[in-house]
Amino acid sequence: MLTGPTWSQKLRDEIGKSVIGQDAVVERLLVALLANGHVLLEGMPGLAKTLLIKTLGTSLGVQFERVQFTPDLLPSDVVGTMVFSPKSGEFTAHQGPIFANLVLADEINRAPAKVQSALLEAMQERQVTIGGHTHPLPKPFFVMATQNPVEQEGTYPLPEAQTDRFLFKLIVDYPTADEESTMMQRWGQVTKQPEVQAVSNGEELLTLRPQVDAVHVSPAVQGYILSLVRGTRALADVDSGLKRYLNFGASPRASLALYQAGKALAWLRGQDYLTPALVQDIAPDTLRHRIGLTYEAEAEEITTDKIISQVLEQTPVPATQ
């Protein structure tokens, strides 16, 4: 039987041929694959966000499609449209790039709301409606999107309804000096670019999910997850001293995300039960995009990560596993 650490290591080794560092981000991407969730990556330009997702698709051996989001993009450019056939005299559905196993929505915040909303049905129900007919998306299906946190011109912030559909929001940071030096040595030679091979496939991924579902979650840990999520809502309550900083707390999707992602992380690390420490480890990536800050909070440079840290400090950790 294929174990979590073994499966993780073979994908990490293959991804490492093309992407240097970002070990924590790579682990979260693998967790998302196991938990059947979508991922939003945010980071400065040049941090290999696009390369990382493309390399993940190649090493996983699934159908990969990239959509470059621009202000003139149309919903039909993503999901498809009805095409008239002169020979038959009928309209037929032309499927867009969304009909792939792994879809990269590159710079997703550069497309207007009507294009962003075209992804809502696909991300939640894993189906697309074209010309009044519903078409199921292939299995497995993931949307991995990137966005730049600093550019404001020509961008459209993602609505809360869409960000809530992402399992994780990952912050991609700069590499270390040693990692950047390795990049120069490896990528400085144009004729010797590394070749990434498929070391897994979609069928294998689907067979691993029952093992993830078998990971045990005790009632105490389940209650701890609920306390963390509901703790963010309590801070947004009128009686809370932080009400002026928070518009709203995390939704019930956050509870499901912590539960599913926690089990996937436990299996990936070779554990057959979920611990509070793993929940704490994965909480920031699961909650940071599900908490709404006020303008006052942003003016005082209070981030969602600071709010999450406070919730983690205030929530009692269960003694039992």
Secondary structure, DSSP 8 states (H G I E B T S, - for coil): ---HHHHHHHHHHHHTTT--S-HHHHHHHHHHHHHT-EEEEEE-TTS-HHHHHHHHHHHHT--EEEEE--TT--HHHHHEEEEEETTTTEEEEEE-TTSSSEEEEETGGGS-HHHHTHHHHHHHHSEEEETTEEEE--SS-EEEEEE-SS--TT-----HHHHTTEEEEEEE----HHHHHHHHHHHS-TT----------HHHHHHHHHHHHTSB--HHHHHHHHHHHHHHHHHTSTTSTTTTTEEE---HHHHHHHHHHHHHHHHHTT-SB--HHHHHHHHHHHHTTSSEE-HHHHHTT--HHHHHHHHHHHS---S--
